[in-house]
Amino acid sequence: MTLISILVYTLVILLASVTTSILIKSKIKGKKAILSYILVGLITLFSLYLTVFNFMLNKPTENKTNSANTKVENVLPNRTDETKENFSKEGALEAATNMLKSFYADPSNKLSIDDRIKGIDKDKKLDGYVSDSAKSYLYLKDFMDKEEGYTTSAMAILAIVKNLTEIGNENLNPVSNDTQYVYLDETTRIAQVPIDYYTGVGGAVSMELVYVDGQWKLSPYSLLQSIQLANAKATQNSQ
């Protein structure tokens, strides 16, 4: 409630009180007295209305502030075949961010990322574990274009999302919007978005996005190869 609102309410209430006092002390009777009391009642009701209105006006602001503290935005763009995205470095980075957030969102709202990875691995399908919006980001061709390719890709992305949230990037937003390190080949319509944008530290893994029919999609082959190479090195070093 602002200072101006408080002063207005005080003035209205004071006016109602003074008017009532005058009526009590005066000899006004009959219809004039009834009309005067009605006026006092209206003034009081108007004051009450202003108080309630101001409360309701401030309430959405408080809810908006609280919702800003949630980990990942629950409302993402409803990506369909008609959705068009910018063919630019900025567009590629935005698409990569929305993809990670789409995979983070659990369609069932009750499973952890680990449970979803285990469920995909067990059931060999994405239904129930990944939203349709998340699926729309996968672009698989040749021998990758089969159920195993989709499930493997989804599990890899979920693992990346889990690691990002565990190191502190719970919103899955880029730590920088400077797109100079996003590689864009305008001829082949391919962009490379380094995972560094979400970790804040240097690394050797990037997400390869291809621009198809006005949309950025993840071509996961090179990403999966990088992960397999990293796992092989880790296994070798542990021996």
C-alpha positions, 0 to 999 in steps of 0.5 A: 500500500502506497503512502498516497493510498493511506492518505486517501483512505484516512481522508475518506474515513475522517470525512465519514466520521465528521459527517456522522458526528454532525448528524448526531449533534444536529437536529436533522430529521426525516428524509434529510436525516435518512439521506445523510446516513445513506451518504455516510454509508456510501462513503464508508463502503467506498473506503472499504472498496478502495482497501480491497481493490488495493490489496488485490492489486498488490497480490499478483505482484507478490506472486510474480516475485515468488514465481521468479525464484523457481528453478526452471520456468515451467512455461516454455514456448509451445513448439510445433511444426509451424514454429519459426526460429531465427537463423542466427547465432542468437537463435541457435543459443536460444533454441539450445536453451529451450531444448534443455529446459524442455527435456528437464520438464517431466511430463508426469511431474513426479519422476526424477531425472535418474528415474526417467533415464532408467525408465527410458533405458528399461522401456526403450521408449520416450513416451511418458518420460519426455514431452512432445516439445522435447522430442521435436528438437531431435533430428536423426537421420541414416542409421540413427533414425530409429527408436534406439537412436532417439532413446540414447539421445534423450538419455544423453541430454537428460544426463547433461541436464542433471549435471548442469543442475547439480553444478548450480545452473538450476535455471538452465540459462546461459551464463553469458549471452555473448554468442561469439563462441557459437559457431555458425556455418551459414552454408551448411546451416549448422551451428555448434553451441558449446556446453561451456555456455551452461557450465561457465568453464571450458570444455570439449563438448558442444551441441550440433544444431541444424536449421531445418524448415525454419527450426533449430534441431539437435543432431546428436551424433557428434555429442554422443561420440564425445560422451563415449570418448570421455567415458572411455578415457575415464574408464582407462584412467581408473584402471 
